[in-house]
Amino acid sequence: MSDTLTSPLPLAGGVGGGNALAANTDFAGKGLPSPSPSSKREGSKGDFPGLAGDWAYLDTAATAQKPQAVIDAIARAYGPDYATVHRGVYERSATMTLRFEEARARVAAFIGAASPYEIVFTRGATEGINLVAQSWGQRLQPGDRILLSALEHHSNIVPWQLLRDRTGIEIDVAPLTDDGRIDEAALVAMIGPRTRLVAIAHVSNVLGSVVDIATIAAAAHAQGALLLVDGCQAAPRLALDMQALGADFYVFSGHKLYGPTGIGVLWGRAELLASMPPWQGGGAMIETVSFLSTTYAPPPQRFEAGTPHIAGAIGLAAAIDYVEGIGLAAIHAHETTLVAAAREALGRINSVRLFGPADSAGILSFAIEGVHPHDIGTILDESGVAIRAGHHCAQPLMAVLGVPATARASFGIYNDLSDVERLAAGIARVTRIFGVEA
């Protein structure tokens, strides 16, 4: 496949595309055009200044490179368009407020939310999970249970452990199948009458395995439990529809979606957000304040204390425009092709052990017998290939896999088969240097 990625799919409102929702919100029709996906099909390396030079970037699961369109949107937001939001009566502040709230509507359309008011801007997915743990989690009692899986990122483990230490709840962990998927049958069987929340990753950041969220949601709801989904690795490659998935909370980060760092999203069902107390106090999240008492704004403002990351929200909307200009189905198909090619190439090397299912989404973790992943990463870097090496913020999963760390190659819309070839050549060089069986 060439490095110019195109998609025959038309852009339309609804699941994973379009801005039909934005047209029905209070943010449209205020003198600014509603945000809409670009009609240009993009995705080539030339759109990404960070990929200039002879460099194969295979660390997109950690953070994605930024297209020029996103960089330009952020520069405009900090430059000629800059003003604060929600505070000024002067024209530029009012205009920036509209653009900020249009970005919220853009996110809502992208994930199929029922309303922009279900979109809470956060610093990232980690903050979104902590928000739920610290706010919604206040209602939990000793003996209540939260169910995780063995492949979770630390950001979907530690907040629940902190909540456990404060409240006396219990944490259960669902096992994996032999090929590195969440064992959905075992997980469903573990949901009991005291289970209050199931919290799982939509796509594993280490193994690339994809979970059937709708099935897990139905099982959780049948027992009266809620479902929180870590969507960091799903949002950049899978079309999302919150109504069809059936989750109750969904989080993702902007920087993995080709957007800026420091901005993320917590989506929550409107009735749940309305029932939750604030988790931080300050400006912007209040209605009235006196020294006797304070009343709080409705969601999402209730959870957005202080001046927000204005340019980050605008940059995130630009990233969504860019991604939808290609199409999520095309992106997923492209990355699936690259992972399959990488698995085939590395699978020919006897000393290489591959982890995760054959149909992993954009991610391939591996190890070389007798070689530490850090050495793999260092030698590949000498060849102009950037991968991730370590435990990937998933130490419990490493214990399940029986290794201290893995090497991980992860693909994005700008990668092509030449990057796979360079990865395979670099791994062959590693085996020669260490004298292991090729």
C-alpha positions as CSV (number, residue, x, y, z in Angstrom):
1,M,0.0,0.0,0.0
2,S,1.4,3.4,-0.9
3,D,1.9,6.0,1.8
4,T,-1.0,8.1,0.3
5,L,-4.0,6.6,2.0
6,T,-7.3,7.1,0.4
7,S,-10.8,6.0,1.3
8,P,-13.8,5.4,-1.0
9,L,-16.1,5.9,1.9
10,P,-18.4,8.9,1.7
11,L,-18.4,11.3,4.7
12,A,-21.8,11.4,6.4
13,G,-23.3,12.3,9.7
14,G,-23.8,9.7,12.4
15,V,-21.5,7.0,13.5
16,G,-17.9,8.0,13.4
17,G,-18.4,10.8,11.0
18,G,-20.0,14.1,10.0
19,N,-21.4,16.9,12.1
20,A,-25.1,16.3,12.1
21,L,-25.3,16.7,15.9
22,A,-23.5,20.0,15.8
23,A,-26.2,21.5,13.6
24,N,-28.8,20.7,16.3
25,T,-27.0,22.3,19.2
26,D,-26.8,25.8,20.7
27,F,-23.3,26.1,19.2
28,A,-24.5,26.3,15.6
29,G,-25.9,29.3,13.8
30,K,-24.0,31.9,15.8
31,G,-22.1,33.6,12.9
32,L,-19.4,30.9,12.6
33,P,-19.5,27.9,10.2
34,S,-20.2,24.6,11.9
35,P,-17.1,22.4,11.9
36,S,-17.1,19.8,9.2
37,P,-14.7,17.1,7.9
38,S,-12.3,18.0,5.2
39,S,-13.4,16.8,1.7
40,K,-9.7,16.0,0.9
41,R,-8.5,12.5,1.5
42,E,-5.2,12.8,3.3
43,G,-2.8,10.6,5.4
44,S,0.5,10.9,3.6
45,K,3.8,11.4,5.5
46,G,4.2,14.8,3.8
47,D,1.3,16.0,5.9
48,F,3.3,15.4,9.1
49,P,6.2,17.8,9.8
50,G,7.4,15.5,12.6
51,L,8.1,12.8,10.0
52,A,10.6,14.8,7.9
53,G,13.8,13.0,7.1
54,D,14.6,9.3,6.9
55,W,12.6,8.1,9.9
56,A,10.2,5.2,10.4
57,Y,8.0,6.2,13.3
58,L,6.4,3.1,14.8
59,D,5.3,4.5,18.2
60,T,1.9,5.9,17.4
61,A,0.3,4.0,20.3
62,A,2.3,6.1,22.7
63,T,1.6,9.4,20.8
64,A,0.6,10.2,17.3
65,Q,2.5,12.6,15.1
66,K,0.5,15.8,14.3
67,P,-0.7,16.8,10.8
68,Q,0.1,20.3,9.6
69,A,-3.7,21.1,9.7
70,V,-3.7,20.5,13.5
71,I,-0.5,22.5,14.0
72,D,-2.0,25.4,12.0
73,A,-5.3,25.3,14.0
74,I,-3.3,25.5,17.3
75,A,-1.1,28.3,16.0
76,R,-4.2,30.3,15.0
77,A,-5.8,29.7,18.4
78,Y,-2.8,30.9,20.2
79,G,-2.1,33.7,17.7
80,P,-4.5,36.0,15.8
81,D,-7.6,34.3,17.3
82,Y,-6.5,34.1,20.9
83,A,-8.7,35.2,23.8
84,T,-10.2,33.4,26.8
85,V,-13.6,31.8,26.8
86,H,-16.8,32.0,28.8
87,R,-15.7,35.3,30.4
88,G,-15.5,38.1,27.9
89,V,-18.2,40.3,26.4
90,Y,-15.8,41.6,23.7
91,E,-16.1,40.1,20.2
92,R,-12.9,38.0,20.1
93,S,-13.7,36.3,23.4
94,A,-17.3,35.6,22.2
95,T,-15.9,34.2,19.0
96,M,-13.3,32.0,20.8
97,T,-16.1,30.8,23.1
98,L,-18.1,29.7,20.1
99,R,-15.1,27.9,18.6
100,F,-14.4,26.2,21.9
101,E,-18.0,25.0,22.2
102,E,-18.1,24.0,18.6
103,A,-15.1,21.8,19.3
104,R,-17.2,20.1,22.0
105,A,-20.0,19.5,19.5
106,R,-17.5,18.2,17.0
107,V,-16.3,15.6,19.6
108,A,-19.9,14.7,20.4
109,A,-20.6,14.0,16.7
110,F,-17.4,12.0,16.3
111,I,-18.3,9.5,19.0
112,G,-22.1,9.5,18.5
113,A,-23.0,11.2,21.8
114,A,-26.6,12.2,22.4
115,S,-25.5,15.7,23.2
116,P,-22.4,18.0,23.4
117,Y,-23.3,18.4,27.1
118,E,-22.2,14.8,27.6
119,I,-18.6,15.8,26.6
120,V,-16.3,16.8,29.5
121,F,-12.9,18.1,28.4
122,T,-10.1,16.8,30.5
123,R,-6.2,16.8,30.4
124,G,-6.4,13.2,29.0
125,A,-7.9,9.8,29.5
126,T,-6.0,9.3,32.8
127,E,-7.7,12.4,34.2
128,G,-11.1,11.2,32.9
129,I,-10.8,7.9,34.7
130,N,-9.7,9.6,37.9
131,L,-12.6,12.0,37.6
132,V,-15.1,9.1,37.6
133,A,-13.3,7.4,40.4
134,Q,-13.2,10.4,42.6
135,S,-16.7,11.7,41.8
136,W,-19.0,8.8,40.9
137,G,-16.9,6.6,43.2
138,Q,-18.0,8.5,46.3
139,R,-21.2,6.5,46.3
140,L,-19.5,3.2,46.7
141,Q,-19.5,1.3,50.0
142,P,-17.3,-1.4,51.6
143,G,-18.0,-4.7,49.8
144,D,-18.9,-3.2,46.5
145,R,-16.8,-4.5,43.6
146,I,-15.1,-3.2,40.5
147,L,-14.2,-5.6,37.7
148,L,-11.1,-4.9,35.6
149,S,-9.1,-7.1,33.1
150,A,-5.6,-8.4,33.2
151,L,-4.5,-6.3,30.2
152,E,-5.4,-2.8,31.6
153,H,-3.1,0.2,31.4
154,H,-2.0,1.5,34.8
155,S,-4.4,4.5,34.4
156,N,-7.3,2.0,34.6
157,I,-5.9,0.2,37.6
158,V,-4.3,2.7,40.0
159,P,-7.3,5.1,40.3
160,W,-9.5,2.1,41.4
161,Q,-6.9,1.0,43.9
162,L,-6.8,4.5,45.4
163,L,-10.6,4.3,45.6
164,R,-10.4,0.9,47.2
165,D,-8.0,2.2,49.8
166,R,-10.4,5.0,50.7
167,T,-13.7,3.1,50.6
168,G,-13.1,-0.6,51.2
169,I,-14.3,-1.7,47.8
170,E,-13.0,-4.9,46.2
171,I,-11.3,-5.2,42.8
172,D,-11.7,-8.3,40.6
173,V,-9.6,-9.1,37.5
174,A,-10.8,-11.0,34.5
175,P,-8.3,-13.3,32.8
176,L,-7.1,-13.4,29.2
177,T,-7.4,-16.0,26.5
178,D,-4.3,-17.7,25.2
179,D,-4.0,-15.3,22.3
180,G,-4.2,-12.2,24.5
181,R,-7.8,-11.2,24.4
182,I,-10.0,-10.5,27.4
183,D,-11.8,-13.8,28.1
184,E,-15.3,-12.3,27.7
185,A,-17.1,-15.4,28.9
186,A,-15.0,-15.4,32.1
187,L,-15.5,-11.7,32.6
188,V,-19.3,-11.9,32.1
189,A,-19.4,-14.8,34.7
190,M,-17.5,-12.6,37.2
191,I,-20.1,-9.8,37.1
192,G,-22.1,-10.4,40.3
193,P,-24.7,-8.6,42.4
194,R,-22.1,-6.5,44.2
195,T,-20.3,-5.5,41.0
196,R,-20.9,-1.7,40.6
197,L,-18.6,-1.0,37.7
198,V,-16.7,-2.9,34.9
199,A,-13.7,-0.9,33.6
200,I,-11.9,-2.2,30.6
201,A,-9.9,-1.1,27.5
202,H,-11.6,-1.1,24.1
203,V,-8.3,-1.9,22.4
204,S,-5.2,-3.1,24.4
205,N,-2.3,-0.7,24.2
206,V,0.1,-3.7,24.3
207,L,-1.6,-6.5,22.4
208,G,-4.0,-4.6,20.1
209,S,-6.8,-7.0,21.0
210,V,-10.3,-5.5,20.5
211,V,-13.2,-6.1,23.0
212,D,-16.8,-6.6,22.1
213,I,-18.0,-3.6,24.2
214,A,-21.7,-4.0,23.4
215,T,-21.7,-7.6,24.8
216,I,-19.9,-6.6,28.0
217,A,-22.2,-3.5,28.4
218,A,-25.3,-5.7,28.2
219,A,-23.9,-8.2,30.7
220,A,-23.0,-5.4,33.1
221,H,-26.3,-3.8,32.9
222,A,-28.1,-7.1,33.5
223,Q,-26.5,-7.1,36.9
224,G,-27.1,-3.4,37.6
225,A,-23.4,-2.5,37.0
226,L,-22.0,0.3,34.9
227,L,-19.3,0.1,32.2
228,L,-16.4,2.4,31.8
229,V,-14.3,2.1,28.6
230,D,-10.7,3.2,28.0
231,G,-10.9,4.2,24.4
232,C,-7.4,5.6,23.9
233,Q,-6.4,3.0,21.3
234,A,-9.8,2.7,19.7
235,A,-10.7,6.3,19.0
236,P,-7.9,6.8,16.4
237,R,-9.0,3.7,14.3
238,L,-12.5,2.5,15.1
239,A,-15.8,4.3,14.3
240,L,-17.5,5.0,17.6
241,D,-21.1,5.3,18.5
242,M,-21.9,5.7,22.2
243,Q,-25.5,4.7,21.7
244,A,-24.7,1.4,20.0
245,L,-21.8,0.5,22.3
246,G,-23.9,0.8,25.4
247,A,-21.2,2.0,27.7
248,D,-21.8,4.5,30.5
249,F,-18.5,6.3,30.5
250,Y,-15.9,6.4,27.7
251,V,-12.5,8.2,27.8
252,F,-9.8,8.9,25.3
253,S,-6.8,11.3,24.8
254,G,-6.3,13.8,22.0
255,H,-2.7,13.2,21.4
256,K,-3.2,9.6,20.3
257,L,-5.8,10.9,17.9
258,Y,-3.3,13.0,16.0
259,G,-4.3,16.0,18.2
260,P,-2.5,18.0,20.8
261,T,-1.3,16.8,24.2
262,G,-3.0,18.0,27.4
263,I,-6.6,17.5,26.1
264,G,-8.8,14.5,26.5
265,V,-12.4,13.6,26.7
266,L,-14.7,12.0,29.2
267,W,-18.0,11.0,27.8
268,G,-20.7,10.1,30.3
269,R,-24.4,9.5,30.0
270,A,-26.2,12.8,30.8
271,E,-28.1,11.4,33.8
272,L,-24.9,10.0,35.3
273,L,-23.0,13.2,35.0
274,A,-25.9,15.1,36.5
275,S,-25.8,12.8,39.5
276,M,-22.1,13.3,40.2
277,P,-20.6,15.9,42.5
278,P,-17.7,18.1,41.4
279,W,-14.2,16.7,41.8
280,Q,-12.3,20.0,41.6
281,G,-13.4,23.4,42.8
282,G,-12.7,26.9,41.3
283,G,-13.9,29.2,38.6
284,A,-16.2,28.2,35.7
285,M,-17.8,25.3,37.5
286,I,-20.1,27.3,39.8
287,E,-23.4,29.1,39.6
288,T,-23.2,31.1,42.9
289,V,-20.6,31.4,45.6
290,S,-20.8,32.8,49.1
291,F,-18.8,32.1,52.2
292,L,-21.8,30.0,53.5
293,S,-22.3,27.8,50.4
294,T,-21.8,27.3,46.7
295,T,-24.1,26.0,44.0
296,Y,-22.6,24.2,41.0
297,A,-23.0,24.5,37.3
298,P,-24.6,21.6,35.4
299,P,-22.4,19.2,33.4
300,P,-20.1,19.5,31.6
301,Q,-19.0,22.8,33.2
302,R,-19.3,21.3,36.7
303,F,-16.2,19.1,35.9
304,E,-14.2,21.8,34.1
305,A,-12.9,24.0,36.9
306,G,-10.5,26.8,35.8
307,T,-9.5,28.1,32.4
308,P,-9.8,25.2,30.0
309,H,-7.3,24.1,27.4
310,I,-8.8,26.3,24.7
311,A,-6.3,25.7,22.0
312,G,-6.2,22.0,22.8
313,A,-9.9,21.6,22.2
314,I,-9.7,23.5,18.9
315,G,-6.7,21.3,17.9
316,L,-8.6,18.2,18.8
317,A,-11.5,19.3,16.6
318,A,-9.0,19.8,13.7
319,A,-7.6,16.4,14.3
320,I,-11.0,14.8,14.1
321,D,-11.6,16.7,10.9
322,Y,-8.4,15.3,9.5
323,V,-9.1,11.7,10.6
324,E,-12.6,11.8,9.2
325,G,-11.3,13.2,6.0
326,I,-9.7,9.8,5.5
327,G,-12.4,7.7,7.2
328,L,-12.1,5.4,10.2
329,A,-12.9,2.3,8.2
330,A,-10.0,3.1,5.8
331,I,-7.6,3.8,8.7
332,H,-8.4,0.5,10.4
333,A,-8.1,-1.5,7.2
334,H,-4.8,0.2,6.4
335,E,-3.3,-0.5,9.9
336,T,-4.6,-4.1,9.8
337,T,-2.7,-4.6,6.6
338,L,0.5,-3.3,8.1
339,V,0.2,-5.3,11.3
340,A,-0.4,-8.5,9.2
341,A,2.6,-7.8,7.1
342,A,4.8,-7.1,10.3
343,R,3.6,-10.3,11.9
344,E,4.4,-12.3,8.8
345,A,7.9,-10.7,8.5
346,L,8.8,-11.1,12.2
347,G,7.2,-14.5,12.4
348,R,9.9,-15.9,10.0
349,I,12.6,-15.1,12.6
350,N,12.9,-18.1,14.9
351,S,14.1,-16.1,18.0
352,V,11.2,-13.7,17.8
353,R,8.1,-14.3,20.0
354,L,4.9,-12.4,18.9
355,F,2.3,-11.4,21.4
356,G,-1.4,-10.8,20.9
357,P,-4.0,-12.0,18.4
358,A,-3.4,-12.2,14.7
359,D,-6.0,-9.5,14.0
360,S,-4.7,-7.0,16.5
361,A,-5.6,-3.4,15.8
362,G,-2.6,-1.3,14.8
363,I,-0.2,-2.7,17.4
364,L,2.3,-5.5,17.5
365,S,4.3,-6.4,20.6
366,F,7.2,-8.9,20.4
367,A,10.4,-10.1,22.2
368,I,13.6,-11.6,21.0
369,E,15.1,-14.5,22.9
370,G,18.1,-13.4,24.9
371,V,17.8,-9.7,24.0
372,H,16.3,-7.0,26.3
373,P,13.6,-4.9,24.6
374,H,15.6,-1.8,25.5
375,D,18.5,-3.1,23.4
376,I,16.1,-3.9,20.6
377,G,14.8,-0.3,20.7
378,T,18.3,1.2,20.8
379,I,19.6,-0.8,17.8
380,L,16.5,-0.1,15.8
381,D,16.9,3.6,16.6
382,E,20.4,3.5,15.0
383,S,18.7,2.3,11.9
384,G,16.1,5.1,11.9
385,V,13.3,3.0,13.3
386,A,11.4,4.3,16.4
387,I,9.6,1.7,18.5
388,R,8.6,1.5,22.2
389,A,10.4,-0.8,24.7
390,G,9.3,-1.5,28.2
391,H,6.3,-2.5,30.2
392,H,4.0,0.0,28.4
393,C,2.3,1.0,31.7
394,A,0.9,-2.5,31.9
395,Q,3.1,-4.3,34.5
396,P,0.3,-6.8,35.5
397,L,0.0,-7.8,31.9
398,M,3.7,-8.3,31.6
399,A,3.5,-10.7,34.6
400,V,0.7,-12.6,32.7
401,L,2.9,-12.8,29.6
402,G,5.9,-14.0,31.7
403,V,8.2,-11.2,30.5
404,P,9.5,-8.1,32.2
405,A,8.9,-6.0,29.1
406,T,8.3,-6.2,25.4
407,A,9.2,-4.3,22.2
408,R,6.2,-2.7,20.6
409,A,5.7,-1.4,17.0
410,S,2.5,0.6,16.5
411,F,1.2,1.9,13.3
412,G,-0.6,5.1,12.2
413,I,-2.2,6.6,9.1
414,Y,1.2,7.8,7.9
415,N,3.0,4.4,7.9
416,D,3.4,2.2,4.9
417,L,4.9,-1.2,3.9
418,S,8.4,0.4,3.6
419,D,8.2,1.0,7.4
420,V,7.5,-2.7,7.9
421,E,10.4,-3.6,5.8
422,R,12.7,-1.4,7.8
423,L,11.5,-2.9,11.0
424,A,12.1,-6.4,9.8
425,A,15.6,-5.5,8.5
426,G,16.4,-3.8,11.9
427,I,15.3,-6.9,13.8
428,A,17.5,-9.1,11.6
429,R,20.4,-6.8,12.5
430,V,19.6,-7.2,16.2
431,T,19.7,-11.0,15.9
432,R,23.1,-10.7,14.1
433,I,24.6,-8.4,16.7
434,F,23.5,-10.7,19.6
435,G,24.2,-13.9,17.8
436,V,20.7,-15.3,18.3
437,E,18.9,-17.6,15.9
438,A,17.4,-15.9,12.9
